[in-house]
Amino acid sequence: GMLGLGSRIMTERADDIDLARGITGTCWWSYNSSTTGIGPENLIFYTNDDDDRFELISLPDGTSRRGKPRGNPIVGVRSVHTSYLNRPETIESVFYMWRITGDPVWQERGWQMFASWVTHCMTDVGFSAIYDVNRSPADWSDSMESFTFAETFKYYYLLLLVLLLLVLILLVLILLVLILLVVLLLVLLLLLFLLLLLLAFLERRRWCGRDFNEERAGNY
């Protein structure tokens, strides 16, 4: 988030927005790649310079060659602390990237994060930290840091407020359309009823006129 803000304030660092997208995307990936959809407390990645980044396969002639890339639980990850404490940094960065770029993909990612957070962390009295983001259902640690509502919930609210308003407007429009359709249906039913009354009246009048003519013919 800070790199993105700096790219807008400092014109000579405008290219930092690409770095900001990459770092924030990696943070979002840490959420999206876990079993619960929630990011771990920290991740340590292999670097290009790490000699142990790949498995080594011994060959019969005594040499070795590079095998599959290492990683646990996902390729490229050296180690992971799987607990989650409701930290705000990732959603804060996602919020900044949405405000800076205007790209709705950040709102969509934020919504995915929020849905996972509510699914696995919300309790009857708040949002609990969890022990392992790769275990579902999650095990609550029965604790909630002060920054959960002060920051984490705030950024979710700011990020999703416009989206929720759009959903609300869409629901209102759908409701208005349904009401209009019901009114049109009632009008059609009323017109049909009036048409049936008119046909019944005309039919009755025709039969009454026929009986009258037959009665006059009998008198003569």
N, CA and C of each residue as an Amber inpcrd file, in Angstrom:
protein
   660
   0.8100000  -1.2010000   0.0000000   0.0000000   0.0000000   0.0000000
   0.8500000   1.2610000   0.0000000   1.9070000   1.2810000   0.8210000
   2.7730000   2.4560000   0.8840000   3.5130000   2.6710000  -0.4290000
   3.9130000   1.5830000  -1.0820000   4.5730000   1.7240000  -2.3860000
   3.6140000   2.3220000  -3.4060000   2.3620000   1.8840000  -3.3730000
   1.3690000   2.4240000  -4.2910000   1.1180000   3.8960000  -4.0410000
   0.9890000   4.2910000  -2.7650000   0.7880000   5.7060000  -2.4470000
   1.9910000   6.5310000  -2.8760000   3.2020000   5.9890000  -2.6260000
   4.4080000   6.7110000  -3.0180000   4.5060000   6.9070000  -4.5200000
   4.0240000   5.9180000  -5.2930000   4.0860000   6.0390000  -6.7510000
   3.1880000   7.1520000  -7.2730000   2.1720000   7.5130000  -6.5070000
   1.2700000   8.5860000  -6.9170000   1.7520000   9.9520000  -6.4320000
   2.4440000   9.9630000  -5.2920000   2.9120000  11.2230000  -4.7280000
   4.2410000  11.6520000  -5.3470000   5.1310000  10.6930000  -5.5690000
   6.4670000  10.9780000  -6.0930000   6.5060000  10.5550000  -7.5590000
   6.4620000  11.5300000  -8.4430000   6.3970000  11.2220000  -9.8800000
   7.6090000  10.4510000 -10.3630000   8.7700000  10.6750000  -9.7110000
   9.9790000   9.9620000 -10.1380000   9.9430000   8.4920000  -9.7400000
   8.9620000   8.1040000  -8.8860000   8.8280000   6.7040000  -8.4740000
   7.5120000   6.1160000  -8.9810000   7.0340000   6.6120000 -10.1110000
   5.7300000   6.1640000 -10.6290000   5.7150000   4.6680000 -10.9510000
   6.8800000   4.1350000 -11.3200000   6.9440000   2.7090000 -11.6750000
   6.7730000   1.7950000 -10.4610000   6.8200000   2.3640000  -9.2710000
   6.6590000   1.5360000  -8.0710000   5.2670000   0.9250000  -7.9760000
   4.3070000   1.4480000  -8.7530000   2.9530000   0.8910000  -8.7140000
   2.9560000  -0.5650000  -9.1670000   3.8240000  -0.9160000 -10.1010000
   3.9180000  -2.3130000 -10.5480000   4.4400000  -3.2070000  -9.4330000
   5.4130000  -2.7120000  -8.6900000   5.9310000  -3.4630000  -7.5460000
   4.8560000  -3.6050000  -6.4780000   4.0870000  -2.5390000  -6.2760000
   3.0030000  -2.5780000  -5.2890000   1.9510000  -3.6150000  -5.6720000
   1.6210000  -3.6620000  -6.9680000   0.6560000  -4.6820000  -7.4280000
   1.1870000  -6.0850000  -7.1530000   2.4530000  -6.2990000  -7.4490000
   3.0310000  -7.6310000  -7.2620000   3.0530000  -8.0600000  -5.8150000
   3.4770000  -7.1580000  -4.9210000   3.5600000  -7.5070000  -3.4990000
   2.1710000  -7.7310000  -2.9180000   1.2400000  -6.8410000  -3.2450000
  -0.1270000  -7.0010000  -2.7360000  -0.7740000  -8.2580000  -3.3070000
  -0.4820000  -8.5490000  -4.5730000  -1.0010000  -9.7800000  -5.1720000
  -0.4620000 -11.0130000  -4.4810000   0.8070000 -10.9660000  -4.0540000
   1.3950000 -12.0890000  -3.3260000   0.7180000 -12.2590000  -1.9710000
   0.4570000 -11.1390000  -1.3020000  -0.2450000 -11.2070000  -0.0130000
  -1.6360000 -11.8090000  -0.1890000  -2.3260000 -11.4020000  -1.2520000
  -3.6510000 -11.9720000  -1.5110000  -3.5300000 -13.4570000  -1.8430000
  -2.4790000 -13.8280000  -2.5750000  -2.2650000 -15.2370000  -2.9190000
  -2.1120000 -16.0780000  -1.6650000  -1.4590000 -15.5310000  -0.6290000
  -1.2910000 -16.2920000   0.6070000  -2.6410000 -16.6110000   1.2390000
  -3.6180000 -15.7570000   1.0190000  -4.9780000 -16.0340000   1.4850000
  -5.6460000 -17.0610000   0.5770000  -5.5950000 -16.7930000  -0.7020000
  -6.3400000 -17.6170000  -1.6570000  -5.8110000 -19.0390000  -1.7530000
  -4.5630000 -19.2590000  -1.3670000  -3.9550000 -20.5780000  -1.5080000
  -4.1260000 -21.4530000  -0.2690000  -4.6590000 -20.9010000   0.8180000
  -4.8330000 -21.6930000   2.0380000  -6.1660000 -22.4380000   2.0120000
  -6.3060000 -23.4090000   2.8910000  -7.5320000 -24.2170000   2.9380000
  -8.7420000 -23.3820000   3.3360000  -8.5530000 -22.4530000   4.2610000
  -9.6670000 -21.6320000   4.7460000  -9.8780000 -20.3590000   3.9410000
  -8.9230000 -20.0100000   3.0670000  -9.0120000 -18.7430000   2.3580000
  -8.5200000 -17.5740000   3.1910000  -7.8240000 -17.8770000   4.2860000
  -7.2830000 -16.8640000   5.1980000  -5.7590000 -16.9730000   5.1820000
  -5.0860000 -15.8340000   5.1910000  -3.6340000 -15.8330000   5.1150000
  -2.9740000 -16.1780000   6.4350000  -1.8240000 -16.8470000   6.4080000
  -1.0970000 -17.1930000   7.6360000  -0.3960000 -15.9730000   8.2330000
   0.0880000 -16.1710000   9.4390000   0.7830000 -15.0840000  10.1320000
   2.0190000 -14.6420000   9.3500000   2.7690000 -15.5600000   8.7870000
   3.9040000 -15.1850000   7.9330000   4.2700000 -16.3350000   7.0080000
   4.9080000 -15.9640000   5.9190000   5.4310000 -16.9170000   4.9330000
   6.8760000 -16.5660000   4.6410000   7.7030000 -17.5820000   4.4820000
   9.0720000 -17.3750000   4.0320000   9.2500000 -18.1420000   2.7250000
   9.6470000 -17.4260000   1.6700000   9.7880000 -18.0230000   0.3480000
  11.2390000 -18.3850000   0.0660000  11.4200000 -19.3680000  -0.7830000
  12.7380000 -19.6230000  -1.3550000  13.1000000 -18.4630000  -2.2810000
  14.3640000 -18.1460000  -2.3620000  14.8360000 -17.1320000  -3.2990000
  15.5700000 -17.8080000  -4.4570000  15.8010000 -17.0470000  -5.4960000
  16.4930000 -17.6040000  -6.6660000  17.9230000 -18.0360000  -6.3490000
  18.4780000 -17.4790000  -5.2880000  19.8680000 -17.7920000  -4.9450000
  19.9910000 -18.9560000  -3.9670000  18.8780000 -19.5020000  -3.5050000
  18.9370000 -20.6060000  -2.5410000  19.3430000 -21.9010000  -3.2450000
  20.4150000 -22.5370000  -2.7680000  20.8920000 -23.7780000  -3.3760000
  19.9410000 -24.9410000  -3.1340000  19.1680000 -24.8660000  -2.0720000
  18.2630000 -25.9720000  -1.7410000  16.8490000 -25.7440000  -2.2520000
  16.7070000 -24.8570000  -3.2400000  15.3750000 -24.5520000  -3.7590000
  14.7720000 -25.7220000  -4.5300000  15.6090000 -26.6140000  -5.0310000
  15.1590000 -27.7900000  -5.7760000  15.6830000 -29.0650000  -5.1240000
  14.9320000 -30.1300000  -5.2930000  15.4160000 -31.4320000  -4.8540000
  16.5650000 -31.8690000  -5.7600000  17.4920000 -32.6230000  -5.2000000
  18.6140000 -33.1460000  -5.9790000  18.4200000 -34.6380000  -6.1960000
  18.5570000 -35.0660000  -7.4280000  18.4000000 -36.4750000  -7.7850000
  19.7810000 -37.0530000  -8.1020000  20.1580000 -38.0550000  -7.3380000
  21.4710000 -38.6900000  -7.5640000  21.3980000 -39.6350000  -8.7670000
  22.3950000 -39.5650000  -9.6140000  22.4660000 -40.3910000 -10.8200000
  23.4770000 -41.5240000 -10.6230000  23.3400000 -42.6080000 -11.3840000
  24.2520000 -43.7680000 -11.2310000  25.7170000 -43.4280000 -11.4100000
  26.0240000 -42.4290000 -12.2080000  27.4310000 -42.1060000 -12.4520000
  28.0430000 -41.2440000 -11.3490000  27.2530000 -41.0470000 -10.2610000
  27.7800000 -40.2860000  -9.1430000  27.4760000 -38.8070000  -9.1920000
  26.9170000 -38.3380000 -10.2920000  26.5320000 -36.9270000 -10.3960000
  25.0880000 -36.7590000  -9.9180000  24.6140000 -35.5540000  -9.9530000
  23.2300000 -35.2640000  -9.5490000  22.6560000 -34.1900000 -10.4560000
  21.3900000 -34.2010000 -10.5060000  20.7170000 -33.1760000 -11.3010000
  19.5510000 -32.5870000 -10.4900000  19.0860000 -31.4400000 -10.9690000
  18.0100000 -30.7500000 -10.2630000  16.6760000 -31.4580000 -10.4980000
  15.9190000 -31.6540000  -9.4180000  14.6150000 -32.3040000  -9.5210000
  13.4760000 -31.3140000  -9.3390000  12.4400000 -31.7520000  -8.6320000
  11.2550000 -30.9180000  -8.4360000  11.5550000 -29.7530000  -7.4890000
  10.8850000 -28.6250000  -7.6850000  11.0750000 -27.5040000  -6.7450000
  10.4820000 -27.8420000  -5.3820000  11.1310000 -27.3800000  -4.3520000
  10.6670000 -27.6390000  -2.9970000   9.5840000 -26.6290000  -2.6110000
   8.8800000 -26.9550000  -1.5460000   7.8770000 -26.0490000  -1.0050000
   6.8700000 -26.7820000  -0.1520000   6.4970000 -26.1780000   0.9480000
   5.5050000 -26.7750000   1.8410000   4.7630000 -25.6600000   2.5830000
   3.4390000 -25.6040000   2.4640000   2.5610000 -26.5890000   1.8100000
   2.4330000 -26.3840000   0.2990000   3.0220000 -25.3060000  -0.2250000
   2.9220000 -24.9970000  -1.6470000   4.3240000 -24.7570000  -2.1860000
   4.5340000 -25.1190000  -3.4440000   5.8380000 -24.9440000  -4.0900000
   6.3060000 -23.4990000  -3.9340000   7.5530000 -23.3430000  -3.5320000
   8.1420000 -22.0190000  -3.3850000   8.1560000 -21.5000000  -1.9700000
   7.3780000 -22.1280000  -1.0830000   7.2910000 -21.6870000   0.3060000
   8.2730000 -22.4920000   1.1530000   9.2300000 -21.8060000   1.7780000
  10.2130000 -22.4820000   2.6200000   9.6050000 -22.8740000   3.9620000
   8.8900000 -21.9410000   4.5770000   8.2480000 -22.2270000   5.8610000
   7.0490000 -21.3080000   6.0290000   6.1280000 -21.6980000   6.8880000
   4.9200000 -20.9140000   7.1160000   4.4840000 -21.0470000   8.5630000
   4.1210000 -19.9220000   9.1350000   3.5330000 -19.9030000  10.4760000
   2.0300000 -19.8100000  10.2630000   1.2970000 -20.8860000  10.4830000
  -0.0710000 -21.0180000   9.9840000  -1.1420000 -20.3620000  10.8460000
  -0.7720000 -19.7360000  11.9400000  -1.7950000 -19.0880000  12.7630000
  -2.2690000 -17.7970000  12.0830000  -3.4050000 -17.2810000  12.5650000
  -3.9620000 -16.0320000  12.0220000  -4.5180000 -15.2190000  13.1780000
  -4.1170000 -13.9470000  13.2740000  -4.4820000 -13.1000000  14.4130000
  -5.4010000 -11.9470000  14.0300000  -6.0900000 -12.0650000  12.8880000
  -6.9980000 -10.9960000  12.4080000  -6.2360000  -9.7220000  12.0260000
  -5.0170000  -9.8920000  11.5430000  -4.2150000  -8.7170000  11.2070000
  -4.7930000  -7.9710000  10.0090000  -4.6150000  -6.6240000   9.9630000
  -5.2360000  -5.8090000   8.9090000  -4.3460000  -5.5210000   7.7100000
  -3.0630000  -5.8570000   7.7530000  -2.1280000  -5.3460000   6.7430000
  -2.5100000  -5.7230000   5.3160000  -2.9440000  -6.9610000   5.1050000
  -3.2420000  -7.3900000   3.7350000  -4.4760000  -6.6930000   3.1950000
  -5.5600000  -6.6700000   3.9740000  -6.7720000  -6.0180000   3.4750000
  -6.5620000  -4.5110000   3.3610000  -5.6890000  -3.9510000   4.1920000
  -5.3460000  -2.5360000   4.0790000  -4.6700000  -2.2680000   2.7310000
  -3.7360000  -3.1120000   2.3620000  -3.0410000  -2.9580000   1.0850000
  -3.9910000  -3.1600000  -0.0850000  -4.8830000  -4.1510000   0.0320000
  -5.8800000  -4.3830000  -1.0180000  -6.7740000  -3.1520000  -1.1790000
  -7.1630000  -2.5450000  -0.0590000  -7.9810000  -1.3260000  -0.1010000
  -7.2290000  -0.1980000  -0.7980000  -5.9640000   0.0000000  -0.4390000
  -5.1670000   1.0540000  -1.0700000  -5.0420000   0.8240000  -2.5720000
  -4.7990000  -0.4270000  -2.9580000  -4.6390000  -0.7110000  -4.3810000
  -5.9270000  -0.4460000  -5.1460000  -7.0640000  -0.7100000  -4.5180000
  -8.3390000  -0.4100000  -5.1900000  -8.5210000   1.0940000  -5.3490000
  -8.2230000   1.8610000  -4.2890000  -8.3910000   3.3110000  -4.3710000
  -7.3910000   3.9430000  -5.3290000  -6.1920000   3.3890000  -5.4000000
  -5.1630000   3.9720000  -6.2630000  -5.4070000   3.6450000  -7.7270000
  -5.7220000   2.3820000  -8.0200000  -5.8540000   1.9430000  -9.4150000
  -7.2860000   2.0010000  -9.9280000  -8.2690000   1.8990000  -9.0290000
  -9.6630000   1.8430000  -9.4620000 -10.0420000   0.5120000 -10.0890000
  -9.1610000  -0.4630000  -9.9990000  -9.4130000  -1.7730000 -10.6020000
 -10.3650000  -2.5810000  -9.7050000 -11.5340000  -2.9620000 -10.2170000
 -12.4990000  -3.6930000  -9.3740000 -12.0230000  -5.0760000  -8.9540000
 -10.9500000  -5.5750000  -9.5610000 -10.4430000  -6.8890000  -9.1680000
 -10.0280000  -6.8900000  -7.7000000  -9.5870000  -5.7270000  -7.1970000
  -9.1910000  -5.6560000  -5.7830000 -10.4060000  -5.7410000  -4.8730000
 -11.5310000  -5.2000000  -5.3170000 -12.7600000  -5.3630000  -4.5410000
 -13.1900000  -6.8290000  -4.5080000 -13.0800000  -7.4910000  -5.6550000
 -13.4540000  -8.9010000  -5.7150000 -12.5630000  -9.7370000  -4.7930000
 -11.2670000  -9.4500000  -4.7940000 -10.3610000 -10.1760000  -3.9140000
 -10.6710000  -9.8720000  -2.4540000 -10.9740000  -8.6070000  -2.1670000
 -11.3420000  -8.2410000  -0.8070000 -12.6090000  -8.9390000  -0.3520000
 -13.5560000  -9.0950000  -1.2650000 -14.7920000  -9.8010000  -0.9140000
 -14.5130000 -11.2680000  -0.5980000 -13.6460000 -11.9000000  -1.3810000
 -13.2700000 -13.2910000  -1.0980000 -12.6330000 -13.4080000   0.2850000
 -11.7510000 -12.4820000   0.6050000 -11.0950000 -12.4910000   1.9080000
 -12.1140000 -12.2930000   3.0260000 -13.0430000 -11.3700000   2.8260000
 -14.0560000 -11.0880000   3.8440000 -14.9580000 -12.2970000   4.0730000
 -15.3820000 -12.9370000   2.9650000 -16.2560000 -14.1060000   3.0910000
 -15.5540000 -15.2290000   3.8570000 -14.2750000 -15.4370000   3.5800000
 -13.5210000 -16.4780000   4.2910000 -13.3490000 -16.1090000   5.7590000
 -13.0870000 -14.8490000   6.0120000 -12.9120000 -14.3680000   7.3930000
 -14.1760000 -14.5970000   8.2140000 -15.3130000 -14.2040000   7.6530000
 -16.5830000 -14.3780000   8.3570000 -16.8940000 -15.8600000   8.5520000
 -16.6220000 -16.6640000   7.5440000 -16.9290000 -18.0930000   7.6130000
 -16.1640000 -18.8040000   8.7170000 -14.8830000 -18.4680000   8.8540000
 -14.0250000 -19.2580000   9.7410000 -13.6750000 -18.5810000  11.0620000
 -13.8520000 -17.2770000  11.1670000 -13.4130000 -16.5770000  12.3780000
 -14.5390000 -15.9540000  13.1900000 -15.6970000 -15.7330000  12.5930000
 -16.7540000 -15.0310000  13.3220000 -17.3870000 -15.9330000  14.3720000
 -17.5270000 -15.3910000  15.5690000 -18.1810000 -16.0830000  16.6680000
 -19.4150000 -15.2830000  17.0730000 -20.0480000 -15.6910000  18.1470000
 -21.2370000 -14.9800000  18.6270000 -20.8880000 -13.6160000  19.2130000
 -19.6280000 -13.4070000  19.5670000 -19.2460000 -12.1660000  20.2380000
 -18.1300000 -11.4090000  19.5300000 -17.6530000 -11.8860000  18.3980000
 -16.5790000 -11.1890000  17.7010000 -15.9100000 -12.0660000  16.6650000
 -14.6300000 -11.8140000  16.4190000 -13.8520000 -12.5710000  15.4400000
 -12.6260000 -13.1560000  16.1370000 -12.5900000 -14.4630000  16.2350000
 -11.5070000 -15.1280000  16.9480000 -10.2990000 -15.3470000  16.0500000
  -9.1150000 -15.2540000  16.6380000  -7.9090000 -15.7220000  15.9600000
  -7.9900000 -17.2460000  15.8350000  -7.2770000 -17.8080000  14.8490000
  -7.3070000 -19.2570000  14.6540000  -5.8830000 -19.7980000  14.6520000
  -5.7720000 -21.0860000  14.9630000  -4.4540000 -21.7100000  15.0960000
  -3.8320000 -22.0870000  13.7550000  -4.6730000 -22.5250000  12.7960000
  -4.1130000 -23.0740000  11.5570000  -5.0290000 -22.7220000  10.3890000
  -4.5310000 -21.9210000   9.4580000  -5.3400000 -21.5030000   8.3130000
  -5.5360000 -22.6290000   7.3080000  -4.7960000 -23.7200000   7.4770000
  -4.9270000 -24.8530000   6.5550000  -5.7730000 -25.9770000   7.1420000
  -6.5120000 -25.6760000   8.1890000  -7.4030000 -26.6660000   8.7960000
  -8.8290000 -26.1400000   8.7670000  -9.7200000 -26.9380000   8.2200000
 -11.1260000 -26.5470000   8.1420000 -12.0050000 -27.6990000   8.6270000
 -12.9130000 -27.4250000   9.5730000 -13.2060000 -26.1230000  10.1860000
 -12.0670000 -25.6410000  11.0740000 -11.9650000 -24.3360000  11.1680000
 -10.8420000 -23.7380000  11.8890000 -11.0000000 -23.9200000  13.4010000
  -9.8560000 -24.0190000  14.0770000  -9.8240000 -24.0910000  15.5450000
  -9.6300000 -22.6870000  16.0950000 -10.6160000 -22.1870000  16.8360000
 -10.5310000 -20.8470000  17.4150000  -9.5720000 -20.8400000  18.5960000
  -8.8500000 -19.7400000  18.7280000  -7.9520000 -19.5850000  19.8740000
  -8.5950000 -18.7780000  20.9970000  -9.8490000 -18.3810000  20.8050000
 -10.6040000 -17.6620000  21.8390000  -9.9170000 -16.3540000  22.2300000
  -9.3990000 -15.6380000  21.2250000  -8.7900000 -14.3290000  21.4910000
  -9.0280000 -13.4200000  20.2980000  -9.1430000 -12.1230000  20.5610000
  -9.3400000 -11.1430000  19.4980000  -8.5470000  -9.8900000  19.8380000
  -7.5830000  -9.5630000  18.9830000  -6.7530000  -8.3870000  19.2150000
  -7.5680000  -7.1000000  19.0290000  -7.0840000  -6.0200000  19.6430000
  -7.8170000  -4.7470000  19.5860000  -7.8890000  -4.1840000  18.1680000
  -6.9050000  -4.5230000  17.3210000  -6.8970000  -3.9670000  15.9660000
  -7.9310000  -4.6360000  15.0550000  -8.5950000  -5.6860000  15.5290000
  -9.5560000  -6.3890000  14.6760000 -10.6640000  -5.4560000  14.2170000
 -11.2840000  -4.7450000  15.1550000 -12.3340000  -3.7930000  14.7890000
 -11.7660000  -2.4230000  14.4410000 -10.6610000  -2.0480000  15.0970000
 -10.0880000  -0.7280000  14.8570000  -9.5350000  -0.5840000  13.4450000
  -9.0050000  -1.6750000  12.8700000  -8.3830000  -1.5900000  11.5550000
  -8.9380000  -2.6120000  10.5630000  -8.8800000  -3.8890000  10.9110000
  -9.2690000  -4.9340000   9.9500000 -10.6960000  -4.7310000   9.4600000
 -11.6300000  -4.6240000  10.4050000 -13.0340000  -4.4620000  10.0210000
 -13.2370000  -3.1410000   9.2900000 -12.5100000  -2.1110000   9.6910000
 -12.6350000  -0.7980000   9.0500000 -12.2980000  -0.8730000   7.5660000
 -11.2010000  -1.5450000   7.2270000 -10.7930000  -1.6060000   5.8190000
 -11.7400000  -2.4820000   4.9990000 -12.2460000  -3.5420000   5.6100000
 -13.2620000  -4.3240000   4.9040000 -14.4890000  -3.4550000   4.6220000
 -14.8930000  -2.6790000   5.6000000 -16.0630000  -1.8020000   5.4430000
 -15.8400000  -0.7850000   4.3340000 -14.6790000  -0.1070000   4.3630000
 -14.4050000   0.9150000   3.3600000 -14.2950000   0.3230000   1.9640000
 -13.7080000  -0.8650000   1.8650000 -13.5180000  -1.5030000   0.5600000
 -14.8290000  -1.9940000  -0.0280000 -15.6830000  -2.5540000   0.8300000
 -16.8850000  -3.2170000   0.3450000 -18.1250000  -2.3460000   0.4100000
 -18.0160000  -1.1280000   0.9800000 -19.1920000  -0.2750000   1.1230000
 -19.8200000   0.0300000  -0.2250000 -18.9960000   0.4510000  -1.1920000
 -19.5240000   0.7710000  -2.5290000 -20.1390000  -0.4710000  -3.1600000
 -19.4460000  -1.6140000  -2.9880000 -19.9640000  -2.8590000  -3.5530000
 -21.2980000  -3.2330000  -2.9330000 -21.4030000  -3.0650000  -1.6180000
 -22.6590000  -3.3780000  -0.9310000 -23.7690000  -2.4150000  -1.3480000
 -23.4090000  -1.1440000  -1.5510000 -24.4070000  -0.1730000  -2.0180000
 -24.9090000  -0.5280000  -3.4150000 -23.9880000  -0.9630000  -4.2750000
 -24.3930000  -1.3730000  -5.6180000 -25.3160000  -2.5920000  -5.5610000
 -24.9790000  -3.5480000  -4.6810000 -25.8370000  -4.7200000  -4.5150000
 -27.2000000  -4.3040000  -4.0020000 -27.2180000  -3.3530000  -3.0370000
 -28.4920000  -2.8720000  -2.4920000 -29.3220000  -2.1890000  -3.5670000
 -28.6670000  -1.3450000  -4.3870000 -29.3800000  -0.6790000  -5.4780000
 -29.9300000  -1.7000000  -6.4610000 -29.1290000  -2.7290000  -6.7680000
 -29.5810000  -3.7740000  -7.6760000 -30.8020000  -4.5050000  -7.1080000
 -30.7670000  -4.7960000  -5.8070000 -31.8950000  -5.4740000  -5.1730000
 -33.1450000  -4.6020000  -5.2030000 -32.9510000  -3.2880000  -4.9760000
 -34.0920000  -2.3660000  -5.0260000 -34.6830000  -2.3270000  -6.4350000
 -33.8110000  -2.2830000  -7.4560000 -34.2880000  -2.2710000  -8.8410000
 -35.0470000  -3.5630000  -9.1690000 -34.5050000  -4.6890000  -8.7000000
 -35.1890000  -5.9650000  -8.9270000 -36.5520000  -5.9590000  -8.2460000
 -36.5960000  -5.4150000  -7.0190000 -37.8710000  -5.3360000  -6.3020000
 -38.8690000  -4.4540000  -7.0340000 -38.3910000  -3.3200000  -7.5660000
 -39.2790000  -2.4300000  -8.3160000 -39.7980000  -3.1080000  -9.5780000
 -38.9250000  -3.8500000 -10.2540000 -39.3570000  -4.5730000 -11.4520000
 -40.4120000  -5.6120000 -11.1000000 -40.1990000  -6.3270000  -9.9920000
 -41.1760000  -7.3280000  -9.5620000 -42.5100000  -6.6750000  -9.2210000
 -42.4360000  -5.5230000  -8.5370000 -43.6780000  -4.8020000  -8.2090000
 -44.3850000  -4.3670000  -9.4820000 -43.6170000  -3.8570000 -10.4490000
 -44.2030000  -3.4400000 -11.7250000 -44.8560000  -4.6130000 -12.4410000
 -44.1900000  -5.7650000 -12.4260000 -44.7620000  -6.9510000 -13.0680000
 -46.0510000  -7.3880000 -12.3760000 -46.0690000  -7.3040000 -11.0410000
 -47.2840000  -7.6700000 -10.3010000 -48.4130000  -6.7110000 -10.6390000
 -48.0970000  -5.4010000 -10.7110000 -49.1220000  -4.4070000 -11.0670000
 -49.6530000  -4.6670000 -12.4640000 -48.7410000  -4.9450000 -13.4120000
 -49.1810000  -5.2340000 -14.7740000 -50.0490000  -6.4830000 -14.8180000
 -49.6830000  -7.4920000 -14.0340000 -50.4860000  -8.7090000 -13.9780000
 -51.8720000  -8.4290000 -13.4230000 -51.9320000  -7.6200000 -12.3720000
 -53.2330000  -7.2710000 -11.7960000 -54.0840000  -6.4780000 -12.7870000
 -53.4410000  -5.5730000 -13.5270000 -54.1740000  -4.7970000 -14.5390000
 -54.7090000  -5.7140000 -15.6280000 -53.8840000  -6.6680000 -16.0670000
 -54.3360000  -7.6120000 -17.0860000 -55.4890000  -8.4670000 -16.5830000
 -55.4000000  -8.9040000 -15.3330000 -56.4920000  -9.6900000 -14.7530000
 -57.7620000  -8.8620000 -14.6500000 -57.6120000  -7.5840000 -14.2890000
 -58.7830000  -6.6980000 -14.2050000 -59.4120000  -6.4950000 -15.5790000
 -58.5500000  -6.2730000 -16.5900000 -59.0680000  -6.1130000 -17.9550000
 -59.7570000  -7.3810000 -18.4350000 -59.1640000  -8.5300000 -18.1030000
 -59.7800000  -9.7960000 -18.4810000 -61.1330000  -9.9800000 -17.8030000
 -61.1990000  -9.6070000 -16.5390000 -62.4590000  -9.7070000 -15.8020000
 -63.5210000  -8.8010000 -16.4180000 -63.1270000  -7.5600000 -16.7610000
 -64.0780000  -6.6390000 -17.3830000 -64.5210000  -7.1500000 -18.7420000
 -63.5890000  -7.7490000 -19.4740000 -63.9440000  -8.3080000 -20.7790000
 -64.9470000  -9.4440000 -20.6270000 -64.7370000 -10.2930000 -19.6420000
 -65.6780000 -11.3900000 -19.3880000 -67.0410000 -10.8500000 -18.9830000
 -67.0600000  -9.7920000 -18.1690000 -68.3380000  -9.1670000 -17.7990000
 -69.0530000  -8.5990000 -19.0150000 -68.2720000  -7.9660000 -19.9050000
 -68.8630000  -7.4000000 -21.1110000 -69.4400000  -8.4910000 -22.0050000
 -68.6710000  -9.5810000 -22.1630000 -69.1590000 -10.6900000 -22.9810000
 -70.4000000 -11.3140000 -22.3680000 -70.4130000 -11.4420000 -21.0450000
 -71.5980000 -12.0000000 -20.3760000 -72.7910000 -11.0800000 -20.5480000
 -72.5640000  -9.7800000 -20.4540000 -73.6570000  -8.8200000 -20.6300000
 -74.2200000  -8.8730000 -22.0410000 -73.3050000  -8.9200000 -23.0350000
 -73.7650000  -8.9780000 -24.4240000 -74.5170000 -10.2740000 -24.7110000
 -74.0150000 -11.3820000 -24.1490000 -74.6780000 -12.6610000 -24.3480000
 -76.0590000 -12.6660000 -23.7070000 -76.1460000 -12.1020000 -22.5210000
 -77.4520000 -12.0170000 -21.8460000 -78.4170000 -11.1430000 -22.6260000
 -77.9030000 -10.0390000 -23.1360000 -78.7570000  -9.1410000 -23.9220000
 -79.2350000  -9.8190000 -25.1900000 -78.3400000 -10.6160000 -25.8230000
 -78.7410000 -11.3080000 -27.0460000 -79.8470000 -12.3280000 -26.7620000
 -79.7150000 -13.0750000 -25.6790000 -80.7290000 -14.0710000 -25.3410000
 -82.0450000 -13.4150000 -24.9220000 -81.9240000 -12.2770000 -24.1970000
 -83.1570000 -11.5670000 -23.8190000 -83.8900000 -11.0550000 -25.0550000
 -83.1560000 -10.5340000 -26.0310000 -83.7820000 -10.0500000 -27.2670000
 -84.3940000 -11.1930000 -28.0610000 -83.7460000 -12.3490000 -28.0440000
 -84.2780000 -13.5180000 -28.7650000 -85.5840000 -14.0000000 -28.1360000
 -85.6350000 -14.0380000 -26.8050000 -86.8650000 -14.4520000 -26.1180000
 -87.9990000 -13.4710000 -26.3730000 -87.6490000 -12.1660000 -26.4000000
 -88.6840000 -11.1580000 -26.6530000 -89.2660000 -11.2960000 -28.0460000
 -88.3890000 -11.5540000 -29.0340000 -88.8720000 -11.7090000 -30.4050000
 -89.7340000 -12.9530000 -30.5500000 -89.3430000 -14.0260000 -29.8580000
 -90.1460000 -15.2290000 -29.9250000 -91.5050000 -15.0440000 -29.2670000
 -91.5340000 -14.2510000 -28.1920000 -92.8010000 -13.9970000 -27.5150000
 -93.7270000 -13.1730000 -28.4010000 -93.1810000 -12.1860000 -29.0910000
 -94.0100000 -11.3610000 -30.0030000 -94.5230000 -12.1910000 -31.1540000
 -93.6840000 -13.0680000 -31.6890000 -94.1150000 -13.9160000 -32.7900000
 -95.2420000 -14.8400000 -32.3520000 -95.2150000 -15.3170000 -31.1090000
 -96.2880000 -16.1800000 -30.6000000 -97.5890000 -15.4340000 -30.4430000
 -97.5350000 -14.1670000 -30.0820000 -98.7690000 -13.3840000 -29.9380000
 -99.4750000 -13.1800000 -31.2710000 -98.6850000 -13.0580000 -32.2970000
 -99.2920000 -12.8850000 -33.6100000 -99.7960000 -14.2210000 -34.1810000
